[in-house]
Amino acid sequence: MGKSLVIIAHPALSKSRINAAWADSLRNEPRVTLHDIHACARDGSFDIAAEQKLVEAHDRIVFQFPLYWYSCPPLLSTWLMEVWQRGWAYGPGGRALRLKTFGIAISTGSNGDDYRPDGRYHHNLEEITTPFELLARHTGMHYLPLFSLTGVREVTDAALARSAAAYRAHVLSADPAIIASGADDNRARTVYPGDPGAHIASG
Ligand SMILES: Cc1cc2nc3c(=O)[nH]c(=O)nc-3n(C[C@H](O)[C@H](O)[C@H](O)COP(=O)(O)O)c2cc1C
């Protein structure tokens, strides 16, 4: 089994119920690194080289966060903007993430029924989180099925314990739902002029 990196993006993990329980389920796993980005940011910024080294050292990467305004907490966007750089994550020479496995785990205040085509929001959670699937596709990573817990205010302690156990199994061993292409083609990554295979994109 490879090593997993769980990027925790919660602005107040000490006040969290769901994300804290998920993180606790993995705390003693030797092959899992828990990385709380709100704890390690300095003035809202990151040590880019250190963050990239951490990602490079793991085979599976999971972003774990509470859904905020149908998206991730803003510091995770900052982390992405700073760490997943051109020439590292994508573009010429950008191979750091290729063929790793990537996924997200989200908790939501609204109920599961709200996140259905015939529900309040008219879209399911897979659709709402499509940008994360596209991160995987753009950087050539396998993409895990979505892991989620909805309606968190009504979740009993027993249901949370079951979710935490399922989360642990998911992070350690879930199979990807989307397999990245190992070939250097423009389905697995963006092809830039001058790259091997650039003629495919430019015609
Ligand atoms: C600023 C903010 C925005 C939120 N936006 C959403 C949302 O768009 N959809 C939703 O279902 N829940 C939303 N929630 C509820 C959180 O997702 C919920 O409180 C969180 O998943 C609980 O996890 P925790 O116990 O780890 O904090 C929001 C909460 C806050 C504070």
The ligand as an SDF file (V2000), in Angstrom:
LIG
                    3D

 31 33  0  0  0  0  0  0  0  0999 V2000
  -19.4510   29.9770    5.6590 C   0  0  0  0  0  0  0  0  0  0  0  0
  -20.2170   28.7050    5.5560 C   0  0  0  0  0  0  0  0  0  0  0  0
  -20.7130   28.2900    4.3310 C   0  0  0  0  0  0  0  0  0  0  0  0
  -21.4190   27.0880    4.2130 C   0  0  0  0  0  0  0  0  0  0  0  0
  -21.8830   26.7310    2.9850 N   0  0  0  0  0  0  0  0  0  0  0  0
  -22.5590   25.5460    2.8580 C   0  0  0  0  0  0  0  0  0  0  0  0
  -23.0310   25.1400    1.5830 C   0  0  0  0  0  0  0  0  0  0  0  0
  -22.8230   25.7950    0.5600 O   0  0  0  0  0  0  0  0  0  0  0  0
  -23.7350   23.9710    1.5030 N   0  0  0  0  0  0  0  0  0  0  0  0
  -23.9760   23.1840    2.6110 C   0  0  0  0  0  0  0  0  0  0  0  0
  -24.6100   22.1330    2.4690 O   0  0  0  0  0  0  0  0  0  0  0  0
  -23.4890   23.5390    3.8290 N   0  0  0  0  0  0  0  0  0  0  0  0
  -22.7980   24.7010    3.9760 C   0  0  0  0  0  0  0  0  0  0  0  0
  -22.2990   25.0700    5.2040 N   0  0  0  0  0  0  0  0  0  0  0  0
  -22.4000   24.1140    6.3350 C   0  0  0  0  0  0  0  0  0  0  0  0
  -21.0640   23.3720    6.5160 C   0  0  0  0  0  0  0  0  0  0  0  0
  -20.7500   22.6150    5.3630 O   0  0  0  0  0  0  0  0  0  0  0  0
  -21.1310   22.4660    7.7500 C   0  0  0  0  0  0  0  0  0  0  0  0
  -21.2830   23.3140    8.8630 O   0  0  0  0  0  0  0  0  0  0  0  0
  -19.8660   21.6270    7.8790 C   0  0  0  0  0  0  0  0  0  0  0  0
  -19.8090   20.6750    6.8380 O   0  0  0  0  0  0  0  0  0  0  0  0
  -19.8070   20.9140    9.2110 C   0  0  0  0  0  0  0  0  0  0  0  0
  -18.5700   20.2260    9.3240 O   0  0  0  0  0  0  0  0  0  0  0  0
  -17.6560   20.3510   10.6310 P   0  0  0  0  0  0  0  0  0  0  0  0
  -18.4100   19.7360   11.7910 O   0  0  0  0  0  0  0  0  0  0  0  0
  -16.4010   19.6080   10.3170 O   0  0  0  0  0  0  0  0  0  0  0  0
  -17.4130   21.8300   10.8630 O   0  0  0  0  0  0  0  0  0  0  0  0
  -21.6120   26.2660    5.3530 C   0  0  0  0  0  0  0  0  0  0  0  0
  -21.0970   26.6800    6.5980 C   0  0  0  0  0  0  0  0  0  0  0  0
  -20.4180   27.8810    6.7020 C   0  0  0  0  0  0  0  0  0  0  0  0
  -19.8690   28.2880    8.0510 C   0  0  0  0  0  0  0  0  0  0  0  0
  1  2  1  0
  2  3  1  0
  2 30  2  0
  3  4  2  0
  4  5  1  0
  4 28  1  0
  5  6  2  0
  6  7  1  0
  6 13  1  0
  7  8  2  0
  7  9  1  0
  9 10  1  0
 10 11  2  0
 10 12  1  0
 12 13  2  0
 13 14  1  0
 14 15  1  0
 14 28  1  0
 15 16  1  0
 16 17  1  0
 16 18  1  0
 18 19  1  0
 18 20  1  0
 20 21  1  0
 20 22  1  0
 22 23  1  0
 23 24  1  0
 24 25  2  0
 24 26  1  0
 24 27  1  0
 28 29  2  0
 29 30  1  0
 30 31  1  0
M  END
$$$$
